[in-house]
Amino acid sequence: MNTEKFNQFLNQISKEPLAVIDVQISLESYYPIAISSQNKDLLQFDISSSSEWETYIKSFLEQNKAKVAFGGYLEKRNIYDRSEYFKNQLENEKRNIHLGIDLWCGENTKVLAALDGEVHSFKNNKNYGDYGPTIILKHQLESQTFYTLYGHLTLASIEDIKIGDLVLKGNIIGYLGDSSVNGDYAPHLHFQIIRDLEGNSGDYPGVSSEENITFYKKNCPDPNLLLKFLV
């Protein structure tokens, strides 16, 4: 199935928004946020500090009377320069184009399976600026196989699961971790759709370089096709 048809397939899975965090938080409490270089607020604090990030996110939510700040698909970000794990010298090789949607909200928020599936893999990705505890689910619908990735969870989220565990849409699969385990970020969920895991287990690139973005745009479709935050 080509990219356009696959995206149509994803969009048609549900007419209603699919939840990936606590359904008790209504969509009316969601507010879009930009973490790109266009956001001048990011110049006002130390982006290498998780505590200052958390202060900024809490202030942003309060100002906008929101409980969840969301966004980021294909957003070009400078924040990854804080980590040697992502930073490169050549501009076109920097992995700084975001391939998922982030949902910024409180630690220990429930994380839900977007769709029926099974646990493909899980891992604690410990690099500074990485996912921390991560779960990848495998989905098979209408002869199509694809994956969803849930990053920045609590350690407990990956302690009592095993590969092959079945999950249903809306099941709680974990909780959001704090900065001590989630790659040193303010609490948030990184949610990403992946067509081909390319042999990865418990991990998959969440950001792309400019030189590789054509491939990743095809392999990691817009999560909003399922979540439908933006219509």
C-alpha positions in Angstrom: 0.0 0.0 0.0 1.5 3.3 -1.0 1.9 6.2 1.4 -1.2 8.1 0.4 -3.4 5.1 0.6 -1.9 4.1 3.9 -2.5 7.5 5.4 -6.1 7.3 4.2 -6.4 3.9 5.8 -5.2 5.3 9.1 -7.6 8.3 8.9 -10.5 6.0 8.3 -9.8 3.7 11.3 -11.9 5.9 13.5 -14.1 8.9 12.8 -13.7 9.9 16.5 -10.4 11.0 18.1 -8.4 8.1 19.6 -7.2 8.6 23.1 -3.6 7.9 24.1 -3.7 9.5 27.6 -6.4 9.6 30.4 -9.8 10.0 28.8 -10.9 11.9 31.9 -9.0 14.9 30.4 -11.4 16.3 27.8 -10.2 17.4 24.4 -11.4 20.9 25.3 -8.5 21.0 27.8 -5.9 20.4 25.0 -4.0 23.4 23.6 -1.4 23.4 20.8 2.2 24.3 21.5 5.2 24.9 19.3 8.7 23.8 20.5 10.4 25.0 17.3 12.9 27.8 16.9 10.0 30.0 16.0 8.9 30.0 19.7 10.7 32.9 21.2 9.7 31.9 24.7 12.4 29.2 24.5 15.0 31.9 24.5 13.8 33.0 28.0 15.0 30.0 30.0 17.7 27.3 30.1 16.4 24.6 27.7 19.0 22.2 29.1 17.2 22.3 32.5 14.3 19.9 33.0 13.0 21.9 36.0 12.9 25.1 33.9 11.1 23.2 31.1 8.6 22.0 33.7 8.1 25.5 35.0 7.6 26.7 31.4 5.1 24.0 30.5 3.0 24.6 33.7 3.0 28.3 33.0 1.9 27.7 29.4 -0.9 25.5 30.5 -2.1 27.9 33.1 -2.0 30.9 30.7 -4.1 28.9 28.2 -6.4 27.3 30.7 -5.4 23.9 29.5 -4.4 20.6 30.9 -2.5 19.2 27.9 -0.2 21.0 25.5 0.3 19.1 22.2 2.0 19.2 18.9 5.3 18.7 17.2 4.9 16.5 14.1 7.6 17.4 11.6 8.6 20.4 13.8 12.2 21.5 13.5 13.6 21.9 17.0 16.8 23.2 18.4 16.3 21.7 21.8 18.1 18.5 20.9 21.4 20.3 20.6 21.5 20.1 24.4 22.3 16.4 24.1 25.5 15.0 22.5 23.4 11.9 21.6 21.6 14.0 18.9 24.0 16.8 18.2 26.1 16.7 15.0 28.4 19.3 13.4 26.8 19.3 10.0 23.4 21.1 9.8 21.8 18.6 7.4 22.9 15.7 9.6 21.4 17.0 12.8 18.5 14.9 14.0 16.1 17.7 14.9 12.9 17.1 12.9 10.3 15.6 15.2 8.5 12.5 14.0 5.8 12.1 16.6 3.3 14.2 18.6 4.1 15.2 22.1 1.5 15.6 24.8 2.8 17.6 27.7 0.9 17.1 30.9 1.4 15.9 34.5 3.6 13.0 35.6 1.8 9.7 36.3 -0.9 10.6 33.7 -2.4 7.4 32.4 -1.1 6.3 29.0 -3.6 4.3 26.8 -3.3 2.0 23.8 -4.5 3.8 20.8 -5.8 0.6 19.2 -6.1 -3.1 19.8 -2.8 -4.8 19.4 0.0 -6.6 21.3 3.3 -5.6 22.9 6.0 -5.8 20.3 8.8 -4.7 22.5 9.8 -2.4 25.4 13.0 -0.9 26.7 14.5 1.8 28.9 16.3 4.1 26.5 18.6 5.8 29.0 20.6 8.3 26.9 20.3 11.9 28.0 17.5 13.4 25.8 16.2 10.0 24.8 12.8 8.3 25.5 13.5 6.7 28.8 11.0 3.8 29.3 9.3 3.0 26.0 6.6 0.6 24.8 6.0 -0.3 21.2 2.7 -1.9 20.2 2.1 -4.0 17.1 -1.3 -3.6 15.3 -2.8 -5.7 12.5 -5.9 -4.2 10.9 -7.4 -5.0 7.5 -4.3 -6.9 6.5 -2.1 -3.9 7.4 0.6 -4.2 10.0 2.0 -1.1 11.7 3.3 0.0 15.1 2.7 2.7 17.7 5.4 3.9 20.1 4.9 5.4 23.5 7.9 7.1 25.0 8.9 8.9 28.3 7.0 6.5 30.6 7.6 5.5 34.2 10.0 2.6 35.0 7.0 0.7 36.5 5.3 0.8 33.1 7.8 -1.7 31.6 8.3 -3.9 34.7 5.4 -6.3 34.5 4.8 -6.7 30.8 6.1 -9.2 28.3 6.3 -9.4 24.5 3.1 -10.7 23.0 0.8 -9.3 25.7 -2.5 -8.4 24.1 -4.0 -5.0 24.7 -7.3 -3.4 23.7 -7.9 0.1 22.5 -8.1 2.3 25.6 -6.3 -0.1 27.9 -3.8 1.5 30.3 -0.4 0.5 29.2 1.7 2.8 31.4 2.1 6.2 33.1 4.1 9.3 32.3 7.5 9.4 33.9 9.2 12.4 35.5 12.5 13.9 34.5 14.6 11.5 36.5 13.7 8.6 34.2 12.2 10.2 31.0 15.4 11.5 29.3 15.5 14.6 31.5 12.4 16.4 30.1 9.3 17.8 31.6 6.7 15.0 31.8 5.1 14.2 28.4 4.1 11.4 26.1 5.9 11.0 22.7 3.4 9.1 20.5 4.5 8.0 17.1 3.2 5.8 14.3 5.7 3.5 12.5 5.1 1.4 9.4 8.5 -0.5 9.4 10.5 -0.8 12.6 13.6 -1.8 10.5 14.6 -4.4 13.0 14.4 -2.1 16.0 13.2 -3.3 19.4 11.9 -1.1 22.2 13.2 1.9 20.3 12.9 3.8 17.0 14.2 7.2 15.9 11.8 9.9 17.1 13.7 12.7 15.2 15.1 12.8 11.7 17.9 14.8 10.0 17.0 16.9 7.0 18.8 14.5 4.7 16.7 11.5 5.8 13.3 13.2 6.2 11.8 12.0 2.9 12.0 8.4 4.1 10.8 9.1 7.7 7.8 11.1 6.5 6.7 8.0 4.6 7.6 5.5 7.4 6.2 7.7 10.3 2.8 9.1 9.3 1.2 12.0 11.0 -0.2 10.8 14.4 -3.0 13.2 14.0 -4.5 10.8 11.5 -5.5 8.7 14.5 -5.6 11.3 17.3 -7.5 13.9 15.3 -6.6 16.9 17.6 -6.3 19.1 14.6 -9.2 19.0 12.0 
